[in-house]
Amino acid sequence: MNRIEGKIAVITGGTQGLGAAVAQVFAQAGAAGIVIVGRGVEKGQAVADAITQKTGVPVEMVAADLGDIDDVRSIIPATDKRFGRVDILVNAAGLTDRGNMLNTTPELFDRMFAVNTRAPFFLIQDAAKVMIREGIEGRVVNVGSMSGLTGQPFLAPYAASKGALATVTRHAGFSLMRHRIHVNQLDIGWMNSDHERKLVLSETGDPDFIDRAAAAKPFGRILDPLEVARAILWMASDDSGMMTGAVIPFDQSVYGGYDDAPVPAKKLEE
């Protein structure tokens, strides 16, 4: 089903994991052109070439470090130069580096907010200007996190940055409404990505940790990148109607519902 036929999409974090899954799903759904953004040029070009070869959709790789504001401000102009418009922006990139309230450094805090909050803000700004210029009823999808509601003790700056992103989403959805630009957010839970597996393995030394933990979940698994990508496709397409400023949980938990009051399992360590 060609749900975004003829649309031009920009996807940050599109060189791996969730972002690559979104690019694949978008190409299959009829996109006319896709720009994927990431730091790894070789990896990104391989993803772009594979999608183009499989679907015939032109996919361009733009190398950018989202912690560098000059790189961020180059992404939409590069897309505009190549395709002449931007219909969809998906902010799927994100840092999940660990840090708690006692050991987070200013450097980690600043980097986390630069990538997870500042980059989406200015990408929305740049994309909105192109959408307004072209008279496009555009759609922005921000990938947030259930951790943005409170977050695990070891994700203090990450939780704060994703909580801030939710405010950016609501504000942009409200502010850009008269321009008919939709801005929504999908707050995802624990996802079974290659990056997450590597990160958990480095922390636990246990290659079976995720599979064992997932088996104990209500649905017997954790999120798969492709199912998240399909939800993002719905939000990026006309199927989501006039929805804007919405922050939607996508997880096997209901915030506020507990068998017991949630408390930290142990004291923090520096």
Order of alpha helices (4+ residues) and beta strands (2+ residues): beta-alpha-beta-alpha-beta-alpha-beta-alpha-alpha-beta-alpha-beta-alpha-alpha-alpha-beta
